[in-house]
């Protein structure tokens, strides 16, 4: 019997903000039911249901790391809107913070490397408070900044 060689290919590292944003969008879509998220959007301005999470690609920063290698920093913004208007502000704020904790735990599970597509991914910043909608209406929510470290060869 011949022995067959199996080649294992490593996942490609993300080097563009849209790649990370798409991955996070899909991750949130999969976990939406368990987290209690009614709507996950990708850059949309309209939120047909609440609680809602909007994923927005952000900045890209490259730094020379080593011979023929850049460290690539990628940012993604998550806007969390928690607007159950028949609940008190205190209840909505508490519910929003619990939702944010759940989203943070989802992103930072396992090896925190987006299934091997980056070196490291974590929630760098959480800013709870009031979020202004384009209509001028104030909604209780949070802004999360997700930072991803990757590398690119040249």
MIDOSE-1310 file (N, C-alpha, C; in nm, 2 decimals, decimal comma, always signed):
residues 154
xxxx	+0,08/-0,12/+0,00/+0,00/+0,00/+0,00/+0,09/+0,12/+0,00; +0,05/+0,21/-0,09/+0,12/+0,34/-0,10/+0,08/+0,43/+0,01; +0,17/+0,51/+0,05/+0,14/+0,61/+0,16/+0,11/+0,75/+0,09; -0,01/+0,80/+0,11/-0,04/+0,93/+0,05/+0,00/+1,04/+0,14
xxxx	+0,05/+1,15/+0,08/+0,08/+1,27/+0,16/-0,03/+1,36/+0,16; -0,06/+1,41/+0,27/-0,17/+1,51/+0,28/-0,11/+1,65/+0,31; -0,14/+1,74/+0,22/-0,08/+1,87/+0,24/-0,19/+1,96/+0,31; -0,14/+2,02/+0,42/-0,23/+2,11/+0,50/-0,19/+2,25/+0,46
xxxx	-0,29/+2,32/+0,41/-0,26/+2,46/+0,37/-0,31/+2,55/+0,49; -0,23/+2,65/+0,52/-0,27/+2,75/+0,62/-0,37/+2,85/+0,56; -0,46/+2,90/+0,64/-0,55/+3,00/+0,59/-0,47/+3,12/+0,55; -0,53/+3,19/+0,45/-0,47/+3,32/+0,41/-0,49/+3,43/+0,52
xxxx	-0,39/+3,50/+0,55/-0,40/+3,61/+0,64/-0,48/+3,73/+0,58; -0,57/+3,79/+0,65/-0,64/+3,91/+0,61/-0,55/+4,03/+0,61; -0,56/+4,10/+0,50/-0,47/+4,23/+0,49/-0,56/+4,35/+0,45; -0,69/+4,33/+0,44/-0,78/+4,44/+0,41/-0,89/+4,45/+0,51
xxxx	-0,93/+4,58/+0,55/-1,04/+4,59/+0,65/-1,17/+4,52/+0,61; -1,20/+4,52/+0,48/-1,33/+4,45/+0,44/-1,33/+4,31/+0,47; -1,21/+4,24/+0,47/-1,20/+4,10/+0,49/-1,23/+4,07/+0,64; -1,18/+4,15/+0,73/-1,21/+4,14/+0,87/-1,35/+4,17/+0,90
xxxx	-1,40/+4,28/+0,84/-1,54/+4,32/+0,86/-1,64/+4,21/+0,82; -1,61/+4,15/+0,70/-1,69/+4,04/+0,65/-1,69/+3,92/+0,75; -1,57/+3,89/+0,80/-1,56/+3,77/+0,89/-1,64/+3,80/+1,02; -1,63/+3,92/+1,07/-1,70/+3,96/+1,19/-1,85/+3,96/+1,17
xxxx	-1,89/+4,01/+1,05/-2,03/+4,01/+1,01/-2,09/+3,87/+1,01; -2,02/+3,78/+0,95/-2,06/+3,64/+0,94/-2,07/+3,57/+1,08; -1,97/+3,61/+1,16/-1,96/+3,55/+1,30/-2,08/+3,60/+1,38; -2,11/+3,73/+1,37/-2,23/+3,79/+1,44/-2,36/+3,73/+1,39
xxxx	-2,37/+3,71/+1,26/-2,49/+3,65/+1,20/-2,51/+3,51/+1,26; -2,41/+3,43/+1,27/-2,42/+3,30/+1,33/-2,46/+3,30/+1,47; -2,40/+3,40/+1,55/-2,43/+3,40/+1,69/-2,55/+3,49/+1,73; -2,61/+3,55/+1,63/-2,72/+3,65/+1,66/-2,83/+3,59/+1,75
xxxx	-2,88/+3,47/+1,72/-2,99/+3,42/+1,80/-2,95/+3,39/+1,94; -2,83/+3,34/+1,97/-2,79/+3,31/+2,10/-2,76/+3,44/+2,18; -2,71/+3,54/+2,11/-2,69/+3,67/+2,18/-2,81/+3,76/+2,19; -2,92/+3,73/+2,12/-3,04/+3,81/+2,12/-3,03/+3,93/+2,03
xxxx	-2,95/+3,92/+1,92/-2,94/+4,03/+1,83/-3,05/+4,00/+1,72; -3,13/+4,11/+1,70/-3,24/+4,09/+1,60/-3,20/+4,13/+1,46; -3,09/+4,21/+1,44/-3,05/+4,25/+1,31/-2,90/+4,28/+1,31; -2,83/+4,22/+1,21/-2,69/+4,24/+1,19/-2,67/+4,30/+1,05
xxxx	-2,61/+4,42/+1,05/-2,60/+4,49/+0,92/-2,45/+4,51/+0,89; -2,42/+4,54/+0,76/-2,29/+4,57/+0,71/-2,29/+4,71/+0,65; -2,26/+4,81/+0,74/-2,26/+4,95/+0,69/-2,39/+5,01/+0,66; -2,50/+4,94/+0,69/-2,64/+5,00/+0,66/-2,66/+5,12/+0,76
xxxx	-2,75/+5,21/+0,71/-2,79/+5,32/+0,79/-2,93/+5,29/+0,86; -3,00/+5,20/+0,80/-3,13/+5,16/+0,85/-3,12/+5,04/+0,94; -3,19/+5,04/+1,05/-3,20/+4,93/+1,14/-3,34/+4,89/+1,15; -3,39/+4,78/+1,08/-3,53/+4,75/+1,09/-3,58/+4,69/+1,22
xxxx	-3,48/+4,63/+1,29/-3,52/+4,57/+1,42/-3,41/+4,60/+1,52; -3,45/+4,59/+1,65/-3,35/+4,61/+1,76/-3,36/+4,49/+1,85; -3,25/+4,46/+1,92/-3,12/+4,51/+1,91/-3,05/+4,49/+1,78; -2,97/+4,58/+1,74/-2,90/+4,58/+1,61/-2,75/+4,60/+1,62
xxxx	-2,68/+4,53/+1,54/-2,53/+4,56/+1,53/-2,50/+4,59/+1,39; -2,43/+4,70/+1,37/-2,38/+4,74/+1,24/-2,23/+4,72/+1,24; -2,18/+4,65/+1,14/-2,03/+4,63/+1,12/-1,98/+4,72/+1,02; -1,87/+4,80/+1,05/-1,82/+4,89/+0,95/-1,67/+4,88/+0,94
xxxx	-1,62/+4,85/+0,82/-1,47/+4,84/+0,81/-1,41/+4,97/+0,84; -1,29/+4,97/+0,90/-1,22/+5,09/+0,94/-1,08/+5,10/+0,88; -0,99/+5,16/+0,96/-0,86/+5,20/+0,92/-0,77/+5,07/+0,89; -0,67/+5,10/+0,81/-0,56/+5,00/+0,78/-0,43/+5,08/+0,80
xxxx	-0,34/+5,02/+0,88/-0,21/+5,08/+0,91/-0,10/+4,97/+0,89; +0,00/+5,00/+0,80/+0,11/+4,91/+0,78/+0,24/+4,96/+0,84; +0,31/+4,87/+0,90/+0,44/+4,91/+0,95/+0,54/+4,80/+0,91; +0,66/+4,85/+0,88/+0,77/+4,76/+0,84/+0,80/+4,68/+0,96
xxxx	+0,80/+4,54/+0,95/+0,82/+4,45/+1,06/+0,96/+4,38/+1,05; +0,98/+4,32/+0,94/+1,11/+4,25/+0,92/+1,14/+4,24/+0,77; +1,24/+4,17/+0,73/+1,27/+4,16/+0,59/+1,15/+4,11/+0,51; +1,11/+4,19/+0,42/+0,99/+4,16/+0,33/+0,86/+4,13/+0,40
xxxx	+0,84/+4,19/+0,52/+0,72/+4,17/+0,59/+0,67/+4,30/+0,66; +0,54/+4,32/+0,64/+0,47/+4,43/+0,70/+0,38/+4,37/+0,81; +0,38/+4,44/+0,93/+0,27/+4,42/+1,02/+0,15/+4,50/+0,97; +0,03/+4,45/+0,97/-0,08/+4,52/+0,92/-0,19/+4,53/+1,03
xxxx	-0,22/+4,65/+1,07/-0,32/+4,67/+1,17/-0,45/+4,71/+1,10; -0,56/+4,64/+1,13/-0,69/+4,66/+1,07/-0,79/+4,69/+1,18; -0,87/+4,79/+1,16/-0,97/+4,82/+1,26/-1,11/+4,80/+1,20; -1,20/+4,76/+1,29/-1,34/+4,74/+1,25/-1,42/+4,80/+1,36
xxxx	-1,52/+4,88/+1,33/-1,61/+4,94/+1,42/-1,75/+4,86/+1,43; -1,79/+4,83/+1,55/-1,92/+4,77/+1,56/-2,01/+4,87/+1,64; -2,12/+4,91/+1,58/-2,22/+5,00/+1,65/-2,33/+4,91/+1,70; -2,36/+4,91/+1,83/-2,46/+4,83/+1,89/-2,57/+4,92/+1,93
xxxx	-2,69/+4,90/+1,88/-2,81/+4,98/+1,91/-2,91/+4,89/+1,99; -2,94/+4,93/+2,11/-3,03/+4,85/+2,19/-3,14/+4,95/+2,23; -3,25/+4,93/+2,16/-3,36/+5,03/+2,18/-3,49/+4,95/+2,20; -3,52/+4,91/+2,32/-3,65/+4,86/+2,36/-3,72/+4,97/+2,44
xxxx	-3,80/+5,04/+2,36/-3,85/+5,17/+2,42/-3,94/+5,15/+2,53; -4,00/+5,03/+2,55/-4,10/+5,02/+2,66/-4,02/+4,99/+2,79; -3,89/+4,97/+2,79/-3,81/+4,94/+2,91/-3,75/+5,08/+2,96; -3,72/+5,08/+3,09/-3,66/+5,20/+3,14/-3,52/+5,22/+3,09
xxxx	-3,46/+5,34/+3,10/-3,33/+5,37/+3,06/-3,23/+5,28/+3,13; -3,25/+5,26/+3,26/-3,16/+5,17/+3,34/-3,16/+5,03/+3,28; -3,28/+4,98/+3,26/-3,28/+4,84/+3,20/-3,22/+4,83/+3,07; -3,25/+4,93/+2,98/-3,19/+4,93/+2,85/-3,03/+4,94/+2,85
xxxx	-2,98/+5,02/+2,94/-2,84/+5,04/+2,96/-2,78/+4,91/+3,00; -2,84/+4,84/+3,10/-2,79/+4,71/+3,15/-2,79/+4,61/+3,04; -2,90/+4,60/+2,97/-2,92/+4,50/+2,86/-2,81/+4,53/+2,75; -2,79/+4,65/+2,72/-2,69/+4,69/+2,62/-2,55/+4,64/+2,66
xxxx	-2,51/+4,67/+2,79/-2,38/+4,63/+2,84/-2,37/+4,47/+2,84; -2,47/+4,40/+2,87/-2,47/+4,25/+2,87/-2,45/+4,21/+2,72; -2,52/+4,27/+2,63/-2,51/+4,24/+2,49/-2,36/+4,26/+2,44; -2,31/+4,38/+2,48/-2,17/+4,41/+2,44/-2,07/+4,31/+2,50
xxxx	-2,09/+4,26/+2,62/-2,01/+4,16/+2,68/-2,02/+4,03/+2,60; -2,14/+3,99/+2,56/-2,16/+3,87/+2,48/-2,09/+3,88/+2,34; -2,09/+4,00/+2,28/-2,03/+4,02/+2,15/-1,87/+4,01/+2,17; -1,82/+4,07/+2,28/-1,68/+4,07/+2,30/-1,63/+3,93/+2,33
xxxx	-1,71/+3,85/+2,40/-1,67/+3,71/+2,43/-1,68/+3,63/+2,30; -1,77/+3,65/+2,21/-1,78/+3,58/+2,08/-1,66/+3,61/+2,00; -1,61/+3,74/+1,99/-1,50/+3,78/+1,91/-1,37/+3,72/+1,97; -1,36/+3,72/+2,10/-1,23/+3,68/+2,17/-1,23/+3,53/+2,21
xxxx	-1,32/+3,45/+2,15/-1,32/+3,31/+2,19/-1,20/+3,24/+2,12; -1,17/+3,12/+2,18/-1,06/+3,04/+2,12/-0,93/+3,11/+2,12; -0,86/+3,10/+2,00/-0,72/+3,15/+1,99/-0,72/+3,30/+1,95; -0,83/+3,36/+1,94/-0,85/+3,50/+1,90/-0,78/+3,54/+1,77
xxxx	-0,79/+3,45/+1,67/-0,72/+3,48/+1,55/-0,81/+3,46/+1,43; -0,94/+3,48/+1,45/-1,04/+3,47/+1,34/-1,01/+3,34/+1,25; -1,01/+3,23/+1,31/-0,99/+3,10/+1,25/-0,86/+3,09/+1,17; -0,76/+3,16/+1,22/-0,63/+3,15/+1,16/-0,60/+3,25/+1,05
xxxx	-0,70/+3,35/+1,03/-0,68/+3,45/+0,92/-0,61/+3,58/+0,97; -0,57/+3,58/+1,10/-0,49/+3,69/+1,15/-0,40/+3,64/+1,26; -0,31/+3,72/+1,30/-0,22/+3,69/+1,41/-0,30/+3,70/+1,54; -0,38/+3,81/+1,56/-0,45/+3,84/+1,68/-0,56/+3,93/+1,66
xxxx	-0,67/+3,91/+1,72/-0,79/+4,00/+1,71/-0,86/+4,01/+1,84; -0,89/+4,13/+1,88/-0,95/+4,16/+2,01/-1,03/+4,29/+2,01; -1,11/+4,30/+2,11/-1,19/+4,43/+2,13/-1,10/+4,52/+2,20; -1,06/+4,63/+2,14/-0,97/+4,73/+2,20/-1,04/+4,83/+2,28
xxxx	-1,16/+4,86/+2,24/-1,23/+4,98/+2,31/-1,38/+4,95/+2,30; -1,45/+4,99/+2,41/-1,60/+4,98/+2,42/-1,64/+5,12/+2,48; -1,73/+5,19/+2,41/-1,78/+5,32/+2,45/-1,93/+5,31/+2,46; -1,98/+5,28/+2,58/-2,13/+5,28/+2,60/-2,18/+5,42/+2,61
xxxx	-2,31/+5,44/+2,57/-2,37/+5,57/+2,58/-2,48/+5,59/+2,49; -2,51/+5,71/+2,45/-2,62/+5,74/+2,36/-2,56/+5,75/+2,22; -2,63/+5,69/+2,13/-2,59/+5,69/+1,99/-2,69/+5,77/+1,91; -2,65/+5,87/+1,83/-2,74/+5,95/+1,75/-2,77/+5,89/+1,62
xxxx	-2,90/+5,88/+1,59/-2,94/+5,82/+1,46/-2,94/+5,94/+1,36; -2,94/+5,91/+1,23/-2,94/+6,01/+1,13/-3,07/+6,10/+1,14; -3,17/+6,05/+1,20/-3,30/+6,13/+1,22/-3,29/+6,22/+1,34; -3,18/+6,22/+1,41/-3,16/+6,30/+1,53/-3,20/+6,24/+1,66
xxxx	-3,27/+6,12/+1,65/-3,32/+6,05/+1,76/-3,20/+5,99/+1,84; -3,21/+5,99/+1,97/-3,10/+5,93/+2,06/-3,14/+5,79/+2,10; -3,05/+5,69/+2,08/-3,07/+5,55/+2,12/-2,96/+5,51/+2,21; -3,00/+5,43/+2,31/-2,89/+5,37/+2,40/-2,82/+5,27/+2,32
xxxx	-2,69/+5,28/+2,32/-2,61/+5,18/+2,25/-2,46/+5,19/+2,29; -2,38/+5,13/+2,21/-2,23/+5,12/+2,24/-2,16/+5,12/+2,10; -2,04/+5,17/+2,11/-1,95/+5,17/+2,00/-1,83/+5,08/+2,04; -1,80/+4,98/+1,96/-1,69/+4,89/+1,99/-1,59/+4,90/+1,88
xxxx	-1,46/+4,90/+1,92/-1,35/+4,91/+1,82/-1,28/+4,78/+1,83; -1,28/+4,70/+1,72/-1,21/+4,57/+1,71/-1,08/+4,59/+1,64; -0,97/+4,55/+1,70/-0,83/+4,57/+1,64/-0,78/+4,43/+1,60; -0,73/+4,42/+1,48/-0,67/+4,30/+1,43/-0,53/+4,32/+1,38
xxxx	-0,44/+4,23/+1,42/-0,30/+4,24/+1,38/-0,28/+4,12/+1,28; -0,23/+4,16/+1,16/-0,20/+4,06/+1,06/-0,06/+4,09/+1,00; -0,02/+4,01/+0,90/+0,10/+4,04/+0,83/+0,09/+4,02/+0,68; +0,17/+4,09/+0,61/+0,17/+4,08/+0,46/+0,32/+4,07/+0,42
xx	+0,35/+3,98/+0,33/+0,48/+3,96/+0,28/+0,49/+4,05/+0,15; +0,61/+4,10/+0,12/+0,63/+4,17/-0,01/+0,76/+4,13/-0,07
